[in-house]
Amino acid sequence: MSQAGTAAVDRTLSALADPHRRRVVELLAERPRPAGELARELALSPPAMSRHLKTLRASGLVEESHPEFDARVRIYALRPEPMVHLLRWLEESERLWSEQLAAFKLHVEGGP
């Protein structure tokens, strides 16, 4: 994986390390939502929700938009790109571990 890809995975994993942010991602997987709705759903204060959303935006996991009817409202939606990098990394890790375990099994069983 390239350095850029590795950095993207690091940002994604760092953002997802917090259970509140993982819950936000789960909610946004259902549909885009306003920040206030996310805060109510997670029983967080608006400032706390704002900090979590800032981290998720910085990681690239979510994007914000403003509806035409009210520029004060912020709607958050998931972005798929960071998860694509994470899935690629997980697939590579799985392949590596599968190869290592197969080699270990062969060794333990007395194979060539």
N, C-alpha and C positions, 0 to 999 in steps of 0.2 A: 504494500500500500504506500502511496506517495506521502510525502510529509504533509501536504495540504489535507489529504484524506485522514491521516492520523490526527492532525490538529482538530479536524471537524468531529471525529469520533470522541476525542477528549472533551471538547466543548459539550457535545450531546450527553455523554455520560456524567459529566459534572452537573449539568442542568437537571438531569433525571435522578441525581442522588438524593434529592429531597422528596419525601412522600407527598407533600402538598403540590409540588410541581408535576409529579407523576399523575396525580389525580386531575390536575388541570388538563394535561395531555389526554387523559381518558375522556374527560368531558368534551374537549374540543374534537375528539375523534367522532363524536356523535353529530356535532354541528358547530358552526361558529357561534360565539356567545359574547355578550357585553361583559366588561370587567366587573360591574356590579353584580351581575348574576353569578359569575364565578366566585366572587367573594362571599356571597350569601350561601352558595352551595357548599363551600368549604368552611363556612363559619369563621372567616378571617376578616379582620378590619380592612378597610380600603387601603391604608398605607402598606400593610403586610402583603396584600394581594398585588399591589403595585410593584413591590420589590420582587416578588416571584415572577410576575409578568416581564419585568425588565430583564431578569436573568434568562427567561425563556426566549425573549426577543434577541438578546445578545448572542445566544447559542444558535439562533437561526431556526429554532423549532416552531416559533409562532410569528405571525405577522399581525399588524394592527391596521385597521381601516376606520374611516369615519363615514357614517351614513350621511347622505346629502341633506337630510332633514335636520341634523343636529351635529355640528362639528365637535361638540363637547363629549359626545358618546364615542367610546372606542370599542370596536368589535374585534375580537381576537379569533384567529383561525390557524390551524396547523399548516405547516409547510412540510412537504414530503422529503425534500432533499437530505436533511440531516439523518433521517431514519434510513435512507438508502445507503449512506456511508456506514452507518452502524450495522445494518444487515450484512453488507459486504464483509465487514470486519468479523462479524460473528461466523459467517460461512467459512472464511479463511481459518479462523481459530478452530472451528469444528473439524475441518479437513486435517489440520495439523495434528490435533489430538487423536483423531481416528487413526491416522498413520502411525503415531507414536504408540498407541495402545495395541494396534495390530502387530507391530514389531515386538513389543514387550510380550504379548501373548505367544508369539512364535518362539521367542527366546525361552520363556518359562516352560513351554511344552517340548523343548529340546529340538526344535526345528533347525534347519540349516542356517 
